[in-house]
Amino acid sequence: MYVYRNSNTGGIYETPQRSARLDGLPNWLLIDAPDEQPAEPVTAPLARPSRPLDTDNKAAWMEYAISRGMPERDARALSKASLVKEFGQEEDDDA
């Protein structure tokens, strides 16, 4: 339970959720809050992009190379042909 106190009147207000309105008023002070904060929502890991087509642009190949672990700086430095040569195999071949 969140507990606010009005510094002008001494009034106490309890609420189950934090109040953005009272937080914004200078005469209301938050004097008590729950110890446990709600857990952050779990987000699914981003899916790795699928292998681009050989005809896709360099940006698509850079994104794919970075998703496969290449540092962005290195991916930018390579030509599209080099990226295709390095990462052009089908995904099943790297096992």
Secondary structure as UniProt FT lines:
FT   STRAND          2..6
FT   TURN            7..9
FT   STRAND          12..15
FT   HELIX           20..24
FT   TURN            26..27
FT   STRAND          28..32
FT   TURN            54..55
FT   HELIX           58..67
FT   TURN            68..69
FT   HELIX           72..77
FT   HELIX           80..87
FT   HELIX           91..94
//
